Amino acid sequence: MLVLGLAAALVAAAANAGAAMLEAMATRRATHAAGVVTSPLYLTGLTLDILGWVLTVLALRYMPIVAVQAIVSGQVVITVVASHWVFDTPLRRLDLIAAGANVVGLGLLVGSARTEELPHVGVGGTVALLAVLVVLAVVGILTALRSKHATLIAFLSGLAFGGTAVAVRLVDLDGSVGEIAHTVVTDPVAYALLGYAALGLGLYTVALARGAVGPVVAVLAVTETLAPGLLGLLLLGDGIRDGWGIPFVAGLVLALGGVVVLARSPAQASLAGDDGVARPPLKRL
């Protein structure tokens, strides 16, 4: 099942990257704000975003959290490289090195991954999950209202998105379609999952509005990978294969280091339109 999880995570990263590209195209072609959200390109991108989230949920059922989150954050690699061909955004030699480091790091992470049976959360675990959500929501909303530091808000957003990963590992989605539907409607963990996702999305939106996209994406990627990943290794049945401790750490450093470099690259800033110049035109379709 590790192969299924790996495939789902890789396709999720590609779907999220494709969504970013399509939404960027819609922004460039629209003549007014309302034209963006009604554009077929934007709506297709939104559909890919949803698909990416569903595939991420699937991957988290079969792979360690830290590996899944690192792979999905690799969408930055795809976006930066692909935007060079589509929008003629700048692509440095350092970006290519970072992309290669990310690929090598992901290979080491996947190779060192070991999964056990999914944990069965008790009442105490459910209460803790909900309590953390409430505290994080209060802190996050107050920070979003009062703070101008985009990276701090991005950090809290990363914690919230990390909470969704933990909730996915804890919610019981086994059984028939009817049993799964019943769980989604009645299980508090499922509601916690939706709460963490909504909070993370809201805080991420605020962070992007307050600061440059590069630092925001970098902080988000590192936080939503390390925070739930560590919890997964300690409490949720994730593990590292015997003798693979050093490759695991090296893979994590390479994968996240590559994402951080690429998130702060001129290509990412140009694609987001926050580099102080007009967004680049379409180069080719």
C-alpha positions in Angstrom: 0.0 0.0 0.0 3.1 2.2 0.3 3.1 2.4 -3.5 -0.5 3.6 -3.6 0.3 6.3 -1.0 3.4 7.4 -3.0 1.4 7.6 -6.2 -1.3 9.6 -4.6 1.1 12.0 -3.0 3.0 12.6 -6.3 -0.2 13.1 -8.3 -1.4 15.5 -5.5 1.7 17.6 -5.9 1.3 17.7 -9.7 -2.4 18.6 -9.3 -1.6 21.5 -6.9 1.1 22.8 -9.2 -1.2 22.5 -12.2 -3.9 24.4 -10.3 -1.4 27.2 -9.5 -0.5 27.5 -13.2 -4.1 27.5 -14.4 -5.1 30.1 -11.8 -2.2 32.3 -12.8 -3.3 32.0 -16.4 -6.8 33.1 -15.4 -5.5 36.1 -13.6 -3.4 37.2 -16.6 -6.3 36.9 -19.0 -9.0 38.4 -16.9 -9.8 42.1 -17.4 -11.6 42.5 -14.0 -11.7 40.6 -10.7 -15.1 39.0 -11.3 -13.7 37.6 -14.5 -11.1 35.6 -12.7 -13.4 33.4 -10.5 -15.8 32.7 -13.5 -13.0 31.8 -15.8 -12.9 28.1 -17.0 -9.2 28.1 -16.3 -9.7 29.2 -12.7 -12.5 26.8 -12.1 -10.4 24.0 -13.6 -7.6 25.0 -11.3 -9.9 25.0 -8.3 -11.0 21.5 -9.3 -7.4 20.4 -9.4 -6.9 21.9 -5.9 -9.7 19.8 -4.6 -8.4 16.7 -6.3 -5.0 17.4 -4.8 -6.5 17.6 -1.3 -8.4 14.3 -1.7 -5.3 12.6 -3.0 -3.3 13.9 -0.1 -5.8 12.5 2.3 -5.5 9.1 0.5 -1.7 9.3 0.7 -1.8 10.0 4.4 -3.6 6.7 5.0 -0.6 4.7 3.7 2.5 6.8 4.2 4.2 8.6 7.1 3.0 12.1 7.5 6.4 13.7 7.1 7.0 11.9 3.7 3.5 12.9 2.3 3.8 16.5 3.4 7.3 16.8 2.0 6.2 15.3 -1.4 3.1 17.5 -1.6 5.2 20.6 -0.8 7.3 19.7 -3.8 4.6 21.3 -5.9 6.8 24.4 -5.6 9.5 22.7 -7.6 7.0 21.8 -10.4 5.5 25.3 -10.4 8.8 27.2 -10.6 10.2 25.0 -13.4 7.0 24.9 -15.4 6.3 28.6 -15.0 9.6 29.3 -16.8 8.3 27.5 -19.9 4.8 28.9 -19.7 5.3 32.5 -18.5 9.0 33.0 -19.2 9.7 33.6 -15.5 13.4 33.7 -14.5 15.1 30.4 -13.7 18.4 30.5 -11.9 21.1 27.8 -11.9 20.5 27.7 -8.1 16.8 26.9 -8.7 17.8 23.9 -10.8 20.2 22.7 -8.1 17.4 23.2 -5.5 15.0 21.2 -7.7 17.5 18.4 -7.9 18.1 18.4 -4.2 14.4 18.2 -3.6 14.1 15.1 -5.8 17.0 13.4 -4.2 15.6 14.2 -0.7 12.2 12.9 -1.5 13.8 9.7 -2.8 15.6 9.3 0.5 12.5 10.0 2.5 10.4 7.5 0.6 13.2 4.9 0.8 13.4 5.3 4.6 9.7 5.3 5.3 8.0 2.6 7.3 4.4 2.5 8.3 2.5 0.5 10.8 -1.2 0.1 11.6 -3.1 3.3 11.8 -3.7 4.3 15.5 -7.2 4.1 17.0 -7.9 7.4 18.8 -9.6 7.3 22.1 -11.7 9.9 23.8 -8.6 11.6 25.2 -7.1 11.9 21.7 -10.2 13.4 20.3 -10.5 15.9 23.1 -6.8 16.9 22.7 -7.3 17.3 18.9 -10.3 19.6 19.4 -8.7 21.5 22.3 -5.6 22.3 20.1 -7.9 23.4 17.3 -9.8 25.8 19.6 -6.5 27.3 21.0 -4.9 27.5 17.6 -8.1 29.2 16.2 -8.1 31.8 18.9 -4.4 32.5 18.6 -4.5 32.5 14.8 -7.5 34.8 14.5 -6.1 37.3 17.0 -2.7 37.3 15.3 -4.3 37.7 11.9 -6.3 40.7 13.2 -3.4 42.4 15.1 -0.1 41.4 13.5 1.5 42.6 10.3 4.1 39.8 10.3 3.2 37.5 7.4 5.7 34.8 8.3 4.1 34.5 11.8 0.7 34.1 10.3 2.1 31.6 7.8 3.6 29.6 10.7 0.2 29.4 12.4 -1.3 28.4 9.0 1.3 25.6 8.7 0.3 24.3 12.2 -3.3 24.3 11.1 -2.7 22.5 7.9 -0.5 20.1 9.9 -3.5 19.5 12.1 -5.5 18.3 9.1 -2.8 15.7 8.4 -3.0 14.4 12.0 -6.8 14.3 11.9 -6.7 12.3 8.7 -4.5 9.7 10.4 -6.9 9.5 13.3 -10.3 9.5 11.6 -11.8 6.1 10.9 -12.4 5.9 7.1 -12.4 2.1 6.9 -15.5 0.1 5.8 -18.2 0.6 3.1 -19.1 3.9 1.5 -22.1 4.1 3.8 -20.0 3.5 6.9 -17.5 6.1 5.8 -20.3 8.6 5.2 -21.7 7.9 8.7 -18.2 8.5 10.2 -17.8 11.8 8.4 -21.2 13.0 9.7 -20.8 11.7 13.3 -17.1 11.5 14.2 -15.8 14.7 16.0 -12.4 14.0 14.4 -13.9 14.5 11.0 -15.2 17.9 12.1 -11.8 18.7 13.6 -10.3 17.9 10.2 -12.6 20.4 8.4 -11.9 23.0 11.1 -8.2 22.7 10.8 -8.4 22.9 7.0 -10.7 26.0 7.1 -8.4 27.7 9.6 -5.3 26.9 7.7 -6.7 28.2 4.4 -8.0 31.4 6.1 -4.6 32.2 7.8 -2.7 31.4 4.6 -4.9 33.8 2.6 -4.2 36.5 5.2 -0.5 35.8 5.2 -0.3 36.1 1.4 -2.1 39.5 1.6 0.4 40.8 4.3 3.7 39.7 2.8 5.7 38.3 -0.2 4.7 34.9 -1.4 8.2 33.4 -1.2 8.8 33.7 2.6 5.1 32.7 3.3 5.3 29.6 1.2 8.7 28.6 2.6 7.5 29.0 6.3 4.3 27.2 5.5 6.0 24.2 3.8 8.5 23.7 6.6 5.9 24.0 9.4 3.2 21.8 7.9 5.8 19.1 7.2 7.9 19.1 10.4 5.2 19.7 13.1 2.8 16.9 12.1 5.6 14.7 10.9 7.3 14.7 14.3 4.0 13.9 16.0 3.5 11.1 13.5 6.9 9.6 14.3 6.3 9.9 18.1 2.6 8.9 18.5 0.9 7.9 15.3 2.6 4.8 14.1 5.0 6.3 11.6 8.5 5.0 11.6 11.9 4.9 9.9 13.4 1.7 8.5 16.3 0.2 10.6 19.6 1.7 9.6 17.9 4.5 7.6 18.0 7.3 10.3 20.8 9.3 8.7 19.4 9.0 5.1 16.0 10.1 6.5 17.4 13.2 8.1 19.5 14.0 5.0 16.4 13.5 2.8 14.3 15.8 5.0 17.0 18.5 4.9 17.4 18.2 1.1 13.7 18.1 0.3 12.7 21.0 2.5 15.9 23.0 1.7 15.0 22.7 -2.0 11.5 23.9 -1.4 12.6 26.9 0.7 15.1 28.0 -2.0 12.6 27.7 -4.7 9.8 29.4 -2.7 12.1 32.4 -2.5 13.2 32.4 -6.1 12.5 35.2 -8.5 10.3 32.9 -10.6 8.0 32.4 -7.6 7.8 36.1 -7.0 7.2 36.9 -10.6 4.5 34.3 -10.9 2.8 35.7 -7.9 3.1 39.3 -9.2 4.9 40.6 -6.0 8.3 41.3 -7.6 7.6 44.9 -8.3 7.1 44.5 -12.0 4.2 43.5 -14.2 3.4 39.8 -14.3 5.1 38.1 -17.2 3.0 37.3 -20.3 2.3 33.9 -21.5 5.3 32.5 -23.3 3.7 29.4 -24.8 0.6 27.2 -24.2 
